[in-house]
Amino acid sequence: MKKRKETGSTSRRRFLGTVGGATTAAVLTNVVGLPALSVLTEQASQAADIGPQGGRARAERSEDIRQRAAEIESNVEIPHHQDNGDEGRYPNKIGNYSKCLKHDPNTGEVDLAAYDALVSAVSSSRFSDFEALATNGHFGCTEPANQRRLVNPQSGYAFDLEGTDSHQLALRPAPAFASAQDAGEMVELYWMALLRDVNFADYAKSSIAQAAAEDLSNLSDFRGPKIGGRVTPQTLFRDNFPGCTIGPYISQFLLQPVRFGAQRVDTQIQTVAPDVDYMCNFKDWLNVQNGCNTPPLPVTNTFVFCRNGRDLSQYVHIDALFQAYFVACLNLLGNGYLANIGNPYGRVVDGGAGRPRNVAIDPDGSLAQVGFGTFGGPAFLTLACEPATRALKDVWYQKWVVHRRLRPEEFGGRVEVQLRGLRTYPIHPDLTHRSPVLNSIYHRFGSYLLPMAFPEGSPMHTSYGAGHATVAGAAVAMLKALFDETQVVANPVVPSQDGKTLIAYKAPSGEPPLTVGGELNKLASNVSVGRNIAGVHWRSDATESNALGEAATISTLRDSRPIYNEPFNGFTFTKFDGATITA
């Protein structure tokens, strides 16, 4: 076995040893730490490697490819991970995640010994130190049998065998607790709660949606999409990605039925009761912060196509995380959408039957071969899901080891405590004095807490970045790499008012057509923002994590380019920021 080349790169374990306490995080550039394209263009095999006598040569060639990729990734610079400074800024840790730990019964502020024990466990990375959080009484629920548990902090230390290591990708610092951006994102979350049961198609005539758009337009630092410098009902709760503000709110890839082999996936979801929100009084809120278990969210026997924030919240509550992108891939394959122009077999993705080339549709397709295990249907379906666990490792490192940002529901607790006169916190006046949203929240719910779509509130892991959004960014980047994103989506639909049926969508005069790339971007936005609408994430959690997932997929595509025997020069596609990249 060849000895691996020494690179002099900083070891992860040594790096982890410097991260504890008030951790530092990093600025996410377009693609942090990805190797230069030129070093990954070598083809995978040589004729001498593949014959009956070439077994040893083939094994050595495989080793060379693995070693080359490992050396390239090892030489990716460790970024300077910088957090937003809140953990060091506030001795009472009001700007950081503390769910599951013990809290003061009057203010909801975390017990400092419990918080320090959590940070110590994160810093050591030892499994036993996390277990000691429970055995030493740092968890908050008074009934141990009813105590919820932290979600997978060990994932932040896991390695992967493909793509850039999780510790070599980064997120820029989250908005600080006292910033105008944080206040603006919280204003949006309160409006999202007020609008959960209003159909997206009705925003233009909803007085609440119009008030939300006007309020967000007047904030000093709100970063959602605008038209002419103003938020409108059309741009409300959308993203700035190409295609996201065009057409219906919900992506066609969440609505259109698809075939899964001989089965049919009708894309309807099982709904939950409307107008039922949770954690609207301080006692319930405090129990959840202490980690006490809650009853499951009751569902109805009604199935609908996603039409409002309540439906979308439920979709992202119990989805299989990569399912939206697997279903989208089924749609793209089953409805004859063309492959990316970089596919060496041509634009038509054959199902494996090896049918004759369609010269009219695919004049440059292969004369003799179709793709299957490489560059074909089974490969595409696998690749659509493959980035999920890689993206989760990337973002779980950011969550636990770097940022530890508080959840929106925790921020809502700070607002409630301040407005009850128990504490004074540095909350930006855009929320407390300029926006009318808190008056509307109090009028409907009787408190200033953020009304939650789920009884348990957020999951038991920190807010920044967002797991759903990182997977969304990774999987959608993969789909745009595999398929021609410029194609117009066939037969667009919208849900009926009651959500029971789908009806044809007729675009207003002058509206651009819905494209594959735009609707895939919208799919990533829908899933990511759906978590915000549920109250469990912030806008910046979503958008920054979409970019992190995208970076993970780009690194994976570049690592895997040398493994193919076909003539392949990489896939070119459009990133979320509108830039074009070849990977």
Secondary structure, 3 states (H helix, E strand, C coil): CCCCCCCCCCCHHHHHHCCCCCCCCCCCCCCCCCCCHHHHCCCCCCHHHCCCCCHHHHHHHHHHHHHHHHHHHHCCCCCCCCCCCHHHHCCCCCCECCCCECECCCCCCECHHHHHHHHHHHHHCCHHHHHHHHHCCCECCCCHHHECCCCCHHHHHCCCCCCCCHHHCCCCCCCCCCCHHHHHHHHHHHHHHHCCCCEHHHHHHCHHHHHHHHHHHCCCCCCCCCECCECCCCCCCCCCCCCCCCCCCCCHHHCCCEEECCEEECCCEEEECCCCCECCCHHHHHHHHCCECCCCCCEEEEEECCCEHHHHHHHHHHCCCCHHHHHHHHHHHHCCCCECCCCCCCCCCCCCCCCCCCCCCCCCCCCCCCCECCECHHHHHHHHHCHHHHHHHHHHHHHHHHHCECCHHHHHHHHHHHHCCCCCCCCCHHHHHHCCHHHHHHHHHCCCCCCECCCCCCCCCCCCCCHHHHHHHHHHHHHHHHECCCCECCCCEEECCCCCCEEECCCCCCCCCCEHHHHHHHHHHHHHHHHHHCCCCCHHHHHHHHHHHHHHHHHHHHHHHHHCCCCCCCCEEECCCCCEEEC
